[in-house]
Amino acid sequence: MKPEKIMVRLALVLLVGATALAGAASAQAATQSEFEAAYRAATEAEQKASALRNQWTPTEAALEAAAKAAAAKDYGTAMDLARRAEALAEASVEQAKEQDKLWQNAVLK
């Protein structure tokens, strides 16, 4: 299987998993402290992606939406969005690491 297809499948699996987790979390009322922990984890993952120069714009959008939902005291939605942002950031970190290894296959030998 081509590395590009593996990457796309990995990203899709992570997004589906994150969406499933987000849906399960929204069934419960989240507290402000739970949201803050989820948001902190998401921003830490995004900082790792930034260090690898592989930030995704959907991650940034999810973080912004999470902050807005928290400002409106909708902590359930905010936590769902923060978890989604974390999953996206982790997928972008994995993509960066994978691409760092795979670029060598593109170099003529």
Backbone bond lengths (Angstrom), bond angles and torsions (degrees), N, CA, C in turn:
res aa  C-N    CA-C-N  psi(-1)  N-CA   C-N-CA  omega(-1)  CA-C   N-CA-C  phi
1 M - - - 1.445 - - 1.522 108.79 -
2 K 1.310 116.21 139.50 1.458 120.79 -178.56 1.524 110.43 -68.82
3 P 1.332 116.20 145.52 1.474 119.97 -179.29 1.527 112.56 -57.90
4 E 1.317 117.68 -34.08 1.467 120.10 -179.16 1.528 110.58 -64.23
5 K 1.327 116.22 -39.47 1.461 120.14 179.62 1.519 110.75 -68.90
6 I 1.317 116.56 -37.18 1.461 120.39 177.12 1.523 109.54 -61.84
7 M 1.331 116.01 -42.95 1.464 121.12 -178.81 1.529 110.97 -62.94
8 V 1.310 115.88 -44.25 1.468 120.23 -179.22 1.528 109.61 -64.29
9 R 1.323 116.56 -42.93 1.464 119.60 179.20 1.517 111.86 -64.28
10 L 1.322 116.62 -40.45 1.458 120.39 177.75 1.524 110.84 -60.80
11 A 1.308 116.33 -46.27 1.465 120.33 179.64 1.523 110.99 -62.45
12 L 1.316 117.42 -42.06 1.461 120.44 179.89 1.523 111.63 -65.52
13 V 1.312 117.16 -41.23 1.462 120.49 178.85 1.523 110.10 -62.55
14 L 1.309 116.36 -43.55 1.467 119.71 179.46 1.518 111.82 -64.91
15 L 1.327 116.92 -40.39 1.464 119.91 179.50 1.519 111.80 -67.03
16 V 1.326 116.65 -41.90 1.461 119.95 178.36 1.525 109.78 -63.57
17 G 1.325 116.45 -43.38 1.459 119.85 178.34 1.514 112.14 -62.25
18 A 1.309 115.81 -41.35 1.465 119.94 179.49 1.519 110.84 -65.39
19 T 1.316 116.42 -40.31 1.459 120.29 179.36 1.522 110.31 -64.89
20 A 1.319 117.07 -40.68 1.463 120.54 178.12 1.522 111.05 -63.73
21 L 1.330 116.38 -42.70 1.462 120.02 177.59 1.526 111.10 -64.28
22 A 1.314 115.64 -40.14 1.463 119.66 -179.90 1.520 110.74 -64.11
23 G 1.312 116.69 -41.23 1.464 120.32 178.86 1.515 111.50 -64.46
24 A 1.313 117.03 -40.16 1.458 120.77 178.92 1.518 110.62 -66.84
25 A 1.308 116.53 -37.76 1.463 120.19 -179.15 1.521 111.59 -68.86
26 S 1.320 116.94 -33.36 1.460 118.74 -177.03 1.520 111.54 -71.24
27 A 1.339 117.24 -16.53 1.455 119.91 177.57 1.530 110.59 -67.60
28 Q 1.307 116.93 -21.92 1.454 121.52 178.18 1.527 108.66 -108.16
29 A 1.300 115.32 150.04 1.455 118.61 174.99 1.526 108.06 -76.75
30 A 1.299 115.51 127.37 1.465 120.23 179.67 1.522 109.40 -92.38
31 T 1.314 115.00 149.89 1.455 119.77 177.20 1.526 109.02 -97.11
32 Q 1.296 115.43 168.13 1.452 120.65 178.84 1.528 110.71 -61.98
33 S 1.307 117.20 -41.46 1.468 119.76 -179.01 1.529 111.24 -67.13
34 E 1.329 118.08 -35.12 1.465 120.64 176.50 1.531 110.42 -65.76
35 F 1.329 115.56 -42.22 1.464 119.01 177.07 1.523 110.36 -62.04
36 E 1.325 116.75 -45.31 1.467 119.89 -178.09 1.524 111.65 -59.96
37 A 1.325 117.08 -38.19 1.467 120.57 177.63 1.531 110.63 -66.28
38 A 1.326 116.58 -42.99 1.472 120.90 179.31 1.518 110.53 -66.06
39 Y 1.323 117.03 -40.10 1.463 121.40 -179.50 1.530 110.48 -67.30
40 R 1.322 115.69 -40.76 1.464 120.67 178.56 1.535 110.08 -61.98
41 A 1.331 117.18 -43.87 1.472 121.01 178.66 1.529 110.36 -63.20
42 A 1.324 116.57 -39.38 1.470 120.38 179.66 1.524 111.32 -66.66
43 T 1.311 117.46 -42.06 1.463 119.42 -179.71 1.529 110.95 -69.66
44 E 1.326 117.35 -33.51 1.472 119.62 176.30 1.525 110.55 -65.34
45 A 1.327 116.52 -42.50 1.467 120.20 177.56 1.524 110.35 -64.79
46 E 1.312 117.28 -38.08 1.466 121.12 179.11 1.531 110.83 -67.54
47 Q 1.317 117.30 -34.74 1.466 120.28 176.45 1.523 111.24 -65.83
48 K 1.337 116.69 -35.93 1.465 120.04 175.32 1.526 110.33 -63.85
49 A 1.326 116.04 -42.86 1.470 120.44 178.24 1.526 110.08 -63.52
50 S 1.301 116.81 -39.27 1.460 121.17 178.62 1.520 110.96 -63.78
51 A 1.314 116.39 -40.80 1.462 120.28 179.07 1.527 111.29 -63.15
52 L 1.332 116.05 -29.29 1.465 121.11 178.18 1.531 112.03 -90.55
53 R 1.328 115.49 2.95 1.472 122.60 -179.04 1.523 111.87 57.68
54 N 1.330 115.02 45.72 1.460 119.69 -179.21 1.527 110.98 -142.15
55 Q 1.325 115.89 53.05 1.455 120.02 177.35 1.522 109.04 -80.55
56 W 1.329 115.54 141.66 1.458 120.99 177.02 1.526 108.58 -104.86
57 T 1.330 116.40 138.33 1.465 119.61 179.61 1.529 112.87 -64.14
58 P 1.338 120.88 -33.27 1.472 118.40 176.14 1.529 113.10 -62.36
59 T 1.322 116.42 -28.65 1.464 119.62 177.40 1.521 109.83 -66.45
60 E 1.330 115.08 -45.89 1.465 119.75 179.04 1.532 110.73 -61.39
61 A 1.323 116.27 -41.92 1.471 120.56 179.61 1.525 110.81 -63.19
62 A 1.324 117.25 -41.63 1.465 120.51 179.40 1.525 111.27 -65.71
63 L 1.331 117.45 -38.59 1.469 120.46 177.13 1.522 111.22 -64.58
64 E 1.315 116.55 -43.10 1.468 120.02 178.81 1.524 110.97 -63.91
65 A 1.335 116.31 -43.62 1.464 120.09 179.18 1.527 111.00 -64.41
66 A 1.323 116.71 -37.03 1.469 120.59 178.02 1.526 110.80 -63.59
67 A 1.318 116.28 -43.05 1.463 120.03 179.03 1.525 111.10 -63.61
68 K 1.329 117.08 -40.19 1.467 120.60 178.68 1.526 111.18 -65.41
69 A 1.339 116.09 -42.10 1.462 119.16 179.24 1.531 110.47 -64.87
70 A 1.317 116.75 -38.92 1.464 119.81 178.28 1.526 110.98 -65.90
71 A 1.327 116.10 -38.25 1.466 119.54 177.86 1.527 111.17 -62.35
72 A 1.340 115.41 -30.32 1.464 120.40 177.61 1.530 111.66 -87.12
73 K 1.345 116.26 6.07 1.464 124.34 179.59 1.530 112.66 63.84
74 D 1.322 116.91 26.06 1.469 122.70 174.05 1.527 106.83 -97.35
75 Y 1.333 115.50 75.86 1.450 120.77 -171.48 1.530 113.33 -70.52
76 G 1.311 117.83 -27.19 1.459 120.42 176.79 1.520 110.91 -63.35
77 T 1.321 115.94 -50.39 1.467 120.81 177.90 1.520 110.52 -65.01
78 A 1.319 115.68 -42.19 1.466 120.01 -179.32 1.527 110.70 -60.65
79 M 1.322 117.26 -41.72 1.455 120.00 -179.64 1.529 110.44 -68.49
80 D 1.326 117.39 -40.18 1.469 120.62 176.21 1.524 110.60 -57.55
81 L 1.317 116.23 -45.99 1.464 120.89 -179.17 1.525 111.88 -67.16
82 A 1.313 116.71 -37.61 1.468 120.15 178.06 1.525 110.57 -65.81
83 R 1.312 116.74 -41.04 1.472 119.76 177.75 1.529 110.91 -65.74
84 R 1.315 116.50 -37.89 1.463 120.28 177.16 1.532 109.53 -63.92
85 A 1.315 116.47 -43.57 1.468 120.61 178.28 1.522 111.01 -61.42
86 E 1.318 116.48 -40.30 1.466 119.70 178.77 1.529 110.75 -63.26
87 A 1.327 116.63 -44.27 1.473 120.15 179.24 1.521 110.86 -62.57
88 L 1.317 116.68 -41.22 1.467 120.23 178.08 1.525 110.98 -64.26
89 A 1.320 116.37 -43.48 1.467 119.96 -179.81 1.521 110.57 -64.15
90 E 1.323 116.57 -41.22 1.464 119.32 178.56 1.533 110.93 -65.19
91 A 1.322 117.04 -37.24 1.463 120.31 177.21 1.525 110.48 -65.44
92 S 1.314 117.22 -38.21 1.467 119.45 179.27 1.526 111.18 -69.37
93 V 1.327 117.28 -33.61 1.468 120.67 175.68 1.527 109.19 -65.05
94 E 1.333 116.33 -45.50 1.464 120.10 179.12 1.526 110.89 -62.76
95 Q 1.310 116.69 -39.09 1.463 120.16 177.81 1.526 110.41 -62.16
96 A 1.293 117.13 -44.89 1.464 120.76 -179.53 1.520 110.95 -61.64
97 K 1.315 116.21 -43.28 1.468 119.89 179.68 1.525 110.69 -64.54
98 E 1.315 116.58 -43.16 1.465 121.17 -179.59 1.524 110.89 -65.07
99 Q 1.322 116.38 -44.06 1.459 119.94 -179.96 1.524 111.48 -66.06
100 D 1.309 116.48 -31.69 1.461 120.22 177.82 1.532 110.63 -62.45
101 K 1.334 116.04 -33.36 1.464 120.21 177.76 1.532 111.56 -82.03
102 L 1.335 116.16 -39.85 1.462 120.64 -171.40 1.527 114.88 -76.82
103 W 1.309 118.56 -20.68 1.458 118.83 -176.23 1.524 110.89 -59.53
104 Q 1.315 115.69 -28.28 1.451 119.70 -178.89 1.533 112.11 -63.93
105 N 1.328 117.19 -27.82 1.475 120.48 177.60 1.519 111.54 -67.99
106 A 1.305 118.08 -23.99 1.457 121.48 -178.26 1.527 112.17 -83.85
107 V 1.308 117.19 -15.59 1.458 121.18 -178.33 1.529 108.90 -78.32
108 L 1.315 115.35 131.18 1.464 119.30 178.36 1.511 109.88 -66.19
109 K 1.310 114.75 139.91 1.461 119.48 -178.87 1.503 110.45 -113.31
